[in-house]
Amino acid sequence: MTEPAAPSGPIHVVVDLNRCQAYAQCCFFAPDVFKLHGEEALWYDPEPDASQRERVLRAAAVCPVQAITVAWSEAANRQKVEVPHA
């Protein structure tokens, strides 16, 4: 079964920093969006460029604690997509 295509348009990234355990898997998959500052502090771009879309979706999918949520702009599609754990 194929998964439905993700909506196009601007994305918004939210990381639950209380859930994040700094495994940094997101940093490997989308280094221009997620950066580990020191050993525990995650910095991220909440509104990454559209060119980062696939990388961000992969990063969210590989997060071992599912701390990353990706939402599409309400103006674009009025829907939110939870990325399932891989």
GIVENNOR-V55768 format. One line per field, one symbol per residue. ss: DSSP state (h for helix, s for strand, l for the rest). A space follows every 10 residues. Layout:
ss: ???
This chain:
ss: llllllllll ssssslllll llllhhhhhl lllsssslll sssslllllh hhhhhhhhhh hhlllllsss ssllllllls slllll
